[in-house]
Every structure is written in structure tokens, then in C-alpha cells.
Amino acid sequence: MTTAITLNDLIETHLNEIAQDAWEKHRVMRRVHGDGRVLQLGAAAVWELWTCHADHGYGLCGEPLLTPAQASTLTGLWNDDLPVPDPKIPAVEIEQLDSALDGFLIDDLYHFSDVTAEIQKVNG
């Protein structure tokens, strides 16, 4: 008897491997979509997809982490390369599924506090 493996099975397996790797290397936890917090700045809002559980020197972080697309949505600044050019807490580099390109790409995750600081910097 053979077992059929679908593309969805392969993608789900790889997403789980990415989440495990993010936890082991960076203490970053993936949130199930809709299970995280709603993060709002001004009129824009996004779902929390990742949470930081690392100790940056002042105890466990617990901050939401944002993808570049989420950071751009909240800031209104569509700079695809660096939505947060000088983060106070270093961005976490992970592999993510990019549905626009139908594949996995290396991307950064930014702490929510760095995104809000970027908005304050731009707004003066």
C-alpha cells in the first residue's frame, strides 16, 4: 500500500520545520492565524503571526513580531527592502511562505516596538 503525499502536506511539513527552527535558534513562536493578537496602529491593523520569547537582557520579550509586509501596512511606508531601517532589537531572519511568489523566501521579522518607533520617527 502506498501513501499519497500532496503538495499541501509538503508545505505544511516545511512550515512546521521552519517554526521548529525559529523556536530553537531564536526563541520565536509561530501563532496560528487568528489565534494571535490584533495589532493596530492608526487605522491599520494586522494579525500577530509570530511572537518573540527571547531574553534581550531584560527578561522574556513577549512582543509580537511583524513581517515586512505587516510593518509596511502599519506604517503606511511601502519600502519593501527595509520597512524598519534601524531596529533597536535586531530583526530575526527566517524562511517564510510567500504566496505572491508561490514559494519560500528568507525574510525578517521586526519587533512591534521597533515598528511603532519607526512611525514616531517618521511622524516627528
VMD Tcl script that builds the backbone (N, CA, C; Angstrom):
set m [mol new atoms 372]
animate dup $m
set s [atomselect $m all]
$s set {name element resname resid chain x y z} {
  {N N MET 1 A 0.836 -1.176 0.000}
  {CA C MET 1 A 0.000 0.000 0.000}
  {C C MET 1 A 0.887 1.247 0.000}
  {N N THR 2 A 0.611 2.164 -0.908}
  {CA C THR 2 A 1.378 3.404 -0.970}
  {C C THR 2 A 0.563 4.549 -0.391}
  {N N THR 3 A 1.271 5.493 0.155}
  {CA C THR 3 A 0.636 6.668 0.726}
  {C C THR 3 A 0.904 7.846 -0.190}
  {N N ALA 4 A -0.150 8.537 -0.553}
  {CA C ALA 4 A -0.001 9.714 -1.420}
  {C C ALA 4 A 0.362 10.923 -0.577}
  {N N ILE 5 A 1.360 11.644 -1.036}
  {CA C ILE 5 A 1.754 12.882 -0.371}
  {C C ILE 5 A 1.379 14.027 -1.297}
  {N N THR 6 A 0.633 14.959 -0.761}
  {CA C THR 6 A 0.191 16.089 -1.576}
  {C C THR 6 A 1.130 17.277 -1.384}
  {N N LEU 7 A 1.014 18.248 -2.263}
  {CA C LEU 7 A 1.784 19.481 -2.147}
  {C C LEU 7 A 1.453 20.184 -0.832}
  {N N ASN 8 A 0.186 20.164 -0.440}
  {CA C ASN 8 A -0.210 20.777 0.831}
  {C C ASN 8 A 0.484 20.108 2.011}
  {N N ASP 9 A 0.643 18.770 1.951}
  {CA C ASP 9 A 1.348 18.051 3.010}
  {C C ASP 9 A 2.811 18.498 3.090}
  {N N LEU 10 A 3.450 18.645 1.929}
  {CA C LEU 10 A 4.842 19.077 1.892}
  {C C LEU 10 A 4.996 20.497 2.428}
  {N N ILE 11 A 4.094 21.384 2.038}
  {CA C ILE 11 A 4.149 22.773 2.513}
  {C C ILE 11 A 3.930 22.831 4.015}
  {N N GLU 12 A 2.935 22.101 4.512}
  {CA C GLU 12 A 2.661 22.086 5.949}
  {C C GLU 12 A 3.858 21.545 6.730}
  {N N THR 13 A 4.476 20.488 6.207}
  {CA C THR 13 A 5.653 19.918 6.860}
  {C C THR 13 A 6.785 20.935 6.907}
  {N N HIS 14 A 7.010 21.640 5.796}
  {CA C HIS 14 A 8.090 22.628 5.760}
  {C C HIS 14 A 7.786 23.804 6.693}
  {N N LEU 15 A 6.537 24.256 6.749}
  {CA C LEU 15 A 6.161 25.329 7.673}
  {C C LEU 15 A 6.408 24.914 9.123}
  {N N ASN 16 A 6.106 23.663 9.446}
  {CA C ASN 16 A 6.366 23.160 10.797}
  {C C ASN 16 A 7.868 23.096 11.088}
  {N N GLU 17 A 8.663 22.719 10.084}
  {CA C GLU 17 A 10.123 22.692 10.247}
  {C C GLU 17 A 10.661 24.100 10.471}
  {N N ILE 18 A 10.129 25.065 9.744}
  {CA C ILE 18 A 10.539 26.468 9.899}
  {C C ILE 18 A 10.208 26.956 11.303}
  {N N ALA 19 A 8.992 26.650 11.762}
  {CA C ALA 19 A 8.573 27.074 13.102}
  {C C ALA 19 A 9.461 26.438 14.172}
  {N N GLN 20 A 9.797 25.173 14.022}
  {CA C GLN 20 A 10.678 24.492 14.983}
  {C C GLN 20 A 12.060 25.126 14.979}
  {N N ASP 21 A 12.581 25.415 13.791}
  {CA C ASP 21 A 13.892 26.036 13.654}
  {C C ASP 21 A 13.892 27.440 14.268}
  {N N ALA 22 A 12.831 28.212 14.038}
  {CA C ALA 22 A 12.729 29.564 14.607}
  {C C ALA 22 A 12.710 29.501 16.133}
  {N N TRP 23 A 12.038 28.505 16.676}
  {CA C TRP 23 A 11.992 28.365 18.131}
  {C C TRP 23 A 13.376 28.001 18.682}
  {N N GLU 24 A 14.014 27.000 18.059}
  {CA C GLU 24 A 15.298 26.523 18.560}
  {C C GLU 24 A 16.407 27.564 18.435}
  {N N LYS 25 A 16.441 28.301 17.342}
  {CA C LYS 25 A 17.527 29.260 17.099}
  {C C LYS 25 A 17.267 30.640 17.696}
  {N N HIS 26 A 16.005 31.082 17.708}
  {CA C HIS 26 A 15.714 32.477 18.065}
  {C C HIS 26 A 14.704 32.645 19.195}
  {N N ARG 27 A 14.102 31.564 19.662}
  {CA C ARG 27 A 13.015 31.623 20.650}
  {C C ARG 27 A 11.843 32.451 20.121}
  {N N VAL 28 A 11.519 32.194 18.864}
  {CA C VAL 28 A 10.389 32.836 18.183}
  {C C VAL 28 A 9.333 31.771 17.962}
  {N N MET 29 A 8.087 32.088 18.333}
  {CA C MET 29 A 6.995 31.128 18.222}
  {C C MET 29 A 5.993 31.579 17.165}
  {N N ARG 30 A 5.628 30.648 16.293}
  {CA C ARG 30 A 4.602 30.919 15.286}
  {C C ARG 30 A 3.233 30.823 15.931}
  {N N ARG 31 A 2.355 31.746 15.591}
  {CA C ARG 31 A 0.982 31.742 16.081}
  {C C ARG 31 A 0.076 31.224 14.964}
  {N N VAL 32 A -0.911 30.449 15.338}
  {CA C VAL 32 A -1.905 30.001 14.373}
  {C C VAL 32 A -2.705 31.222 13.949}
  {N N HIS 33 A -2.935 31.381 12.642}
  {CA C HIS 33 A -3.646 32.562 12.152}
  {C C HIS 33 A -4.977 32.719 12.881}
  {N N GLY 34 A -5.226 33.904 13.375}
  {CA C GLY 34 A -6.452 34.171 14.107}
  {C C GLY 34 A -6.335 33.873 15.585}
  {N N ASP 35 A -5.222 33.228 15.992}
  {CA C ASP 35 A -5.023 32.881 17.385}
  {C C ASP 35 A -4.207 33.949 18.113}
  {N N GLY 36 A -3.534 34.809 17.353}
  {CA C GLY 36 A -2.728 35.865 17.947}
  {C C GLY 36 A -3.553 37.110 18.211}
  {N N ARG 37 A -2.851 38.147 18.603}
  {CA C ARG 37 A -3.495 39.434 18.885}
  {C C ARG 37 A -3.703 40.218 17.596}
  {N N VAL 38 A -4.660 41.125 17.622}
  {CA C VAL 38 A -4.819 42.084 16.537}
  {C C VAL 38 A -3.933 43.269 16.892}
  {N N LEU 39 A -3.028 43.611 16.007}
  {CA C LEU 39 A -2.093 44.706 16.228}
  {C C LEU 39 A -2.558 45.896 15.406}
  {N N GLN 40 A -2.799 47.011 16.064}
  {CA C GLN 40 A -3.355 48.171 15.375}
  {C C GLN 40 A -2.500 49.403 15.632}
  {N N LEU 41 A -2.238 50.139 14.580}
  {CA C LEU 41 A -1.593 51.447 14.650}
  {C C LEU 41 A -2.379 52.361 13.728}
  {N N GLY 42 A -2.969 53.412 14.280}
  {CA C GLY 42 A -3.807 54.298 13.482}
  {C C GLY 42 A -4.994 53.536 12.937}
  {N N ALA 43 A -5.219 53.648 11.642}
  {CA C ALA 43 A -6.362 52.991 11.008}
  {C C ALA 43 A -6.025 51.601 10.484}
  {N N ALA 44 A -4.766 51.191 10.551}
  {CA C ALA 44 A -4.342 49.898 10.013}
  {C C ALA 44 A -4.259 48.846 11.122}
  {N N ALA 45 A -4.532 47.606 10.744}
  {CA C ALA 45 A -4.454 46.502 11.698}
  {C C ALA 45 A -3.987 45.234 10.977}
  {N N VAL 46 A -3.252 44.399 11.708}
  {CA C VAL 46 A -2.782 43.107 11.201}
  {C C VAL 46 A -2.893 42.084 12.328}
  {N N TRP 47 A -2.894 40.802 11.971}
  {CA C TRP 47 A -2.889 39.721 12.955}
  {C C TRP 47 A -1.462 39.418 13.358}
  {N N GLU 48 A -1.282 39.100 14.604}
  {CA C GLU 48 A 0.013 38.629 15.090}
  {C C GLU 48 A 0.232 37.214 14.558}
  {N N LEU 49 A 1.353 37.006 13.864}
  {CA C LEU 49 A 1.688 35.693 13.320}
  {C C LEU 49 A 2.875 35.055 14.037}
  {N N TRP 50 A 3.730 35.874 14.656}
  {CA C TRP 50 A 4.917 35.399 15.350}
  {C C TRP 50 A 5.055 36.166 16.663}
  {N N THR 51 A 5.621 35.517 17.684}
  {CA C THR 51 A 5.851 36.147 18.977}
  {C C THR 51 A 7.270 35.824 19.435}
  {N N CYS 52 A 7.949 36.823 19.993}
  {CA C CYS 52 A 9.309 36.648 20.489}
  {C C CYS 52 A 9.275 36.215 21.950}
  {N N HIS 53 A 10.000 35.152 22.259}
  {CA C HIS 53 A 10.118 34.672 23.638}
  {C C HIS 53 A 11.584 34.653 24.072}
  {N N ALA 54 A 12.404 35.453 23.403}
  {CA C ALA 54 A 13.828 35.534 23.741}
  {C C ALA 54 A 14.032 36.500 24.903}
  {N N ASP 55 A 15.179 36.401 25.525}
  {CA C ASP 55 A 15.587 37.338 26.569}
  {C C ASP 55 A 16.623 38.266 25.947}
  {N N HIS 56 A 16.248 39.521 25.762}
  {CA C HIS 56 A 17.146 40.511 25.166}
  {C C HIS 56 A 17.931 41.264 26.236}
  {N N GLY 57 A 17.987 40.712 27.432}
  {CA C GLY 57 A 18.734 41.329 28.503}
  {C C GLY 57 A 17.866 41.943 29.588}
  {N N TYR 58 A 16.545 41.880 29.414}
  {CA C TYR 58 A 15.632 42.450 30.418}
  {C C TYR 58 A 14.461 41.518 30.698}
  {N N GLY 59 A 14.680 40.231 30.544}
  {CA C GLY 59 A 13.630 39.237 30.769}
  {C C GLY 59 A 13.005 38.797 29.455}
  {N N LEU 60 A 12.062 37.868 29.542}
  {CA C LEU 60 A 11.424 37.354 28.330}
  {C C LEU 60 A 10.674 38.466 27.609}
  {N N CYS 61 A 10.835 38.513 26.317}
  {CA C CYS 61 A 10.316 39.606 25.499}
  {C C CYS 61 A 8.782 39.601 25.414}
  {N N GLY 62 A 8.203 38.603 24.766}
  {CA C GLY 62 A 6.750 38.516 24.624}
  {C C GLY 62 A 6.149 39.440 23.581}
  {N N GLU 63 A 6.983 40.158 22.841}
  {CA C GLU 63 A 6.471 41.095 21.830}
  {C C GLU 63 A 6.038 40.381 20.560}
  {N N PRO 64 A 5.012 40.925 19.902}
  {CA C PRO 64 A 4.673 40.417 18.567}
  {C C PRO 64 A 5.797 40.757 17.591}
  {N N LEU 65 A 5.996 39.891 16.617}
  {CA C LEU 65 A 6.956 40.135 15.546}
  {C C LEU 65 A 6.184 40.304 14.251}
  {N N LEU 66 A 6.626 41.235 13.421}
  {CA C LEU 66 A 5.916 41.566 12.192}
  {C C LEU 66 A 6.767 41.279 10.963}
  {N N THR 67 A 6.131 40.768 9.935}
  {CA C THR 67 A 6.791 40.586 8.653}
  {C C THR 67 A 6.970 41.964 8.014}
  {N N PRO 68 A 7.832 42.093 7.011}
  {CA C PRO 68 A 7.974 43.382 6.324}
  {C C PRO 68 A 6.643 43.890 5.742}
  {N N ALA 69 A 5.823 42.992 5.212}
  {CA C ALA 69 A 4.526 43.409 4.657}
  {C C ALA 69 A 3.622 43.949 5.765}
  {N N GLN 70 A 3.620 43.295 6.926}
  {CA C GLN 70 A 2.805 43.773 8.043}
  {C C GLN 70 A 3.330 45.121 8.542}
  {N N ALA 71 A 4.646 45.251 8.667}
  {CA C ALA 71 A 5.239 46.512 9.122}
  {C C ALA 71 A 4.892 47.636 8.152}
  {N N SER 72 A 4.958 47.350 6.858}
  {CA C SER 72 A 4.615 48.354 5.855}
  {C C SER 72 A 3.143 48.735 5.923}
  {N N THR 73 A 2.278 47.758 6.183}
  {CA C THR 73 A 0.848 48.029 6.315}
  {C C THR 73 A 0.592 48.977 7.485}
  {N N LEU 74 A 1.233 48.714 8.613}
  {CA C LEU 74 A 1.005 49.526 9.805}
  {C C LEU 74 A 1.642 50.907 9.717}
  {N N THR 75 A 2.802 51.000 9.079}
  {CA C THR 75 A 3.471 52.298 8.978}
  {C C THR 75 A 2.963 53.120 7.806}
  {N N GLY 76 A 2.399 52.440 6.807}
  {CA C GLY 76 A 1.991 53.144 5.594}
  {C C GLY 76 A 3.173 53.471 4.709}
  {N N LEU 77 A 4.326 52.946 5.056}
  {CA C LEU 77 A 5.555 53.176 4.299}
  {C C LEU 77 A 5.895 51.912 3.532}
  {N N TRP 78 A 5.711 51.938 2.250}
  {CA C TRP 78 A 5.915 50.730 1.445}
  {C C TRP 78 A 7.328 50.659 0.906}
  {N N ASN 79 A 8.266 50.462 1.805}
  {CA C ASN 79 A 9.653 50.240 1.446}
  {C C ASN 79 A 9.910 48.752 1.628}
  {N N ASP 80 A 9.852 48.010 0.542}
  {CA C ASP 80 A 9.939 46.549 0.616}
  {C C ASP 80 A 11.269 46.046 1.179}
  {N N ASP 81 A 12.341 46.804 0.964}
  {CA C ASP 81 A 13.639 46.328 1.411}
  {C C ASP 81 A 13.815 46.425 2.920}
  {N N LEU 82 A 13.523 47.578 3.496}
  {CA C LEU 82 A 13.740 47.799 4.917}
  {C C LEU 82 A 12.624 48.651 5.510}
  {N N PRO 83 A 11.521 48.038 5.893}
  {CA C PRO 83 A 10.452 48.846 6.488}
  {C C PRO 83 A 10.857 49.441 7.835}
  {N N VAL 84 A 11.834 48.825 8.494}
  {CA C VAL 84 A 12.382 49.343 9.756}
  {C C VAL 84 A 13.902 49.361 9.569}
  {N N PRO 85 A 14.447 50.488 9.062}
  {CA C PRO 85 A 15.869 50.518 8.704}
  {C C PRO 85 A 16.841 50.325 9.869}
  {N N ASP 86 A 16.529 50.845 11.051}
  {CA C ASP 86 A 17.442 50.752 12.185}
  {C C ASP 86 A 16.729 50.217 13.423}
  {N N PRO 87 A 16.390 48.924 13.431}
  {CA C PRO 87 A 15.676 48.401 14.601}
  {C C PRO 87 A 16.554 48.400 15.852}
  {N N LYS 88 A 15.958 48.715 16.981}
  {CA C LYS 88 A 16.671 48.691 18.266}
  {C C LYS 88 A 17.009 47.242 18.639}
  {N N ILE 89 A 16.051 46.342 18.396}
  {CA C ILE 89 A 16.265 44.917 18.616}
  {C C ILE 89 A 16.494 44.289 17.240}
  {N N PRO 90 A 17.590 43.575 17.042}
  {CA C PRO 90 A 17.872 43.025 15.709}
  {C C PRO 90 A 16.705 42.198 15.164}
  {N N ALA 91 A 16.452 42.370 13.876}
  {CA C ALA 91 A 15.403 41.596 13.208}
  {C C ALA 91 A 15.795 40.115 13.217}
  {N N VAL 92 A 14.791 39.254 13.227}
  {CA C VAL 92 A 15.007 37.813 13.195}
  {C C VAL 92 A 14.820 37.347 11.754}
  {N N GLU 93 A 15.809 36.686 11.221}
  {CA C GLU 93 A 15.743 36.203 9.843}
  {C C GLU 93 A 15.198 34.776 9.830}
  {N N ILE 94 A 14.099 34.582 9.109}
  {CA C ILE 94 A 13.508 33.248 8.972}
  {C C ILE 94 A 13.037 33.052 7.540}
  {N N GLU 95 A 12.727 31.826 7.217}
  {CA C GLU 95 A 12.159 31.489 5.922}
  {C C GLU 95 A 10.646 31.529 6.051}
  {N N GLN 96 A 9.989 32.182 5.078}
  {CA C GLN 96 A 8.534 32.294 5.112}
  {C C GLN 96 A 7.940 31.939 3.752}
  {N N LEU 97 A 6.700 31.480 3.787}
  {CA C LEU 97 A 5.970 31.184 2.560}
  {C C LEU 97 A 5.478 32.492 1.981}
  {N N ASP 98 A 5.851 32.771 0.747}
  {CA C ASP 98 A 5.412 33.977 0.055}
  {C C ASP 98 A 4.374 33.566 -0.978}
  {N N SER 99 A 3.122 33.818 -0.665}
  {CA C SER 99 A 2.039 33.379 -1.552}
  {C C SER 99 A 2.051 34.124 -2.880}
  {N N ALA 100 A 2.600 35.330 -2.907}
  {CA C ALA 100 A 2.665 36.085 -4.160}
  {C C ALA 100 A 3.640 35.432 -5.144}
  {N N LEU 101 A 4.681 34.824 -4.605}
  {CA C LEU 101 A 5.683 34.176 -5.460}
  {C C LEU 101 A 5.544 32.663 -5.478}
  {N N ASP 102 A 4.575 32.142 -4.726}
  {CA C ASP 102 A 4.352 30.701 -4.653}
  {C C ASP 102 A 5.615 29.932 -4.258}
  {N N GLY 103 A 6.266 30.411 -3.209}
  {CA C GLY 103 A 7.461 29.723 -2.748}
  {C C GLY 103 A 7.926 30.259 -1.410}
  {N N PHE 104 A 9.041 29.720 -0.938}
  {CA C PHE 104 A 9.611 30.122 0.347}
  {C C PHE 104 A 10.777 31.067 0.116}
  {N N LEU 105 A 10.809 32.140 0.908}
  {CA C LEU 105 A 11.878 33.127 0.826}
  {C C LEU 105 A 12.380 33.469 2.217}
  {N N ILE 106 A 13.635 33.897 2.300}
  {CA C ILE 106 A 14.188 34.381 3.560}
  {C C ILE 106 A 13.648 35.796 3.782}
  {N N ASP 107 A 13.175 36.051 4.994}
  {CA C ASP 107 A 12.605 37.357 5.322}
  {C C ASP 107 A 12.951 37.689 6.764}
  {N N ASP 108 A 12.737 38.934 7.139}
  {CA C ASP 108 A 12.997 39.380 8.502}
  {C C ASP 108 A 11.697 39.549 9.263}
  {N N LEU 109 A 11.787 39.406 10.589}
  {CA C LEU 109 A 10.681 39.702 11.485}
  {C C LEU 109 A 11.121 40.843 12.393}
  {N N TYR 110 A 10.272 41.865 12.500}
  {CA C TYR 110 A 10.587 43.044 13.297}
  {C C TYR 110 A 9.727 43.085 14.555}
  {N N HIS 111 A 10.327 43.501 15.656}
  {CA C HIS 111 A 9.586 43.669 16.906}
  {C C HIS 111 A 8.582 44.814 16.754}
  {N N PHE 112 A 7.418 44.639 17.342}
  {CA C PHE 112 A 6.347 45.624 17.270}
  {C C PHE 112 A 6.812 46.985 17.795}
  {N N SER 113 A 7.630 46.992 18.846}
  {CA C SER 113 A 8.122 48.260 19.400}
  {C C SER 113 A 8.989 49.006 18.387}
  {N N ASP 114 A 9.744 48.282 17.561}
  {CA C ASP 114 A 10.553 48.937 16.533}
  {C C ASP 114 A 9.686 49.518 15.423}
  {N N VAL 115 A 8.581 48.849 15.118}
  {CA C VAL 115 A 7.653 49.362 14.096}
  {C C VAL 115 A 6.988 50.645 14.607}
  {N N THR 116 A 6.534 50.628 15.871}
  {CA C THR 116 A 5.902 51.836 16.420}
  {C C THR 116 A 6.925 52.972 16.525}
  {N N ALA 117 A 8.178 52.655 16.873}
  {CA C ALA 117 A 9.234 53.691 16.936}
  {C C ALA 117 A 9.475 54.287 15.558}
  {N N GLU 118 A 9.404 53.449 14.521}
  {CA C GLU 118 A 9.607 53.938 13.141}
  {C C GLU 118 A 8.500 54.921 12.765}
  {N N ILE 119 A 7.270 54.637 13.164}
  {CA C ILE 119 A 6.149 55.548 12.887}
  {C C ILE 119 A 6.364 56.867 13.609}
  {N N GLN 120 A 6.776 56.820 14.848}
  {CA C GLN 120 A 7.008 58.046 15.624}
  {C C GLN 120 A 8.136 58.859 15.005}
  {N N LYS 121 A 9.175 58.175 14.513}
  {CA C LYS 121 A 10.306 58.861 13.884}
  {C C LYS 121 A 9.854 59.580 12.604}
  {N N VAL 122 A 9.030 58.910 11.799}
  {CA C VAL 122 A 8.564 59.479 10.535}
  {C C VAL 122 A 7.588 60.631 10.790}
  {N N ASN 123 A 6.716 60.459 11.788}
  {CA C ASN 123 A 5.705 61.487 12.068}
  {C C ASN 123 A 6.263 62.654 12.879}
  {N N GLY 124 A 7.500 62.525 13.338}
  {CA C GLY 124 A 8.119 63.634 14.065}
  {C C GLY 124 A 7.648 63.706 15.427}
}
mol reanalyze $m
mol bondsrecalc $m
mol representation Tube
mol addrep $m
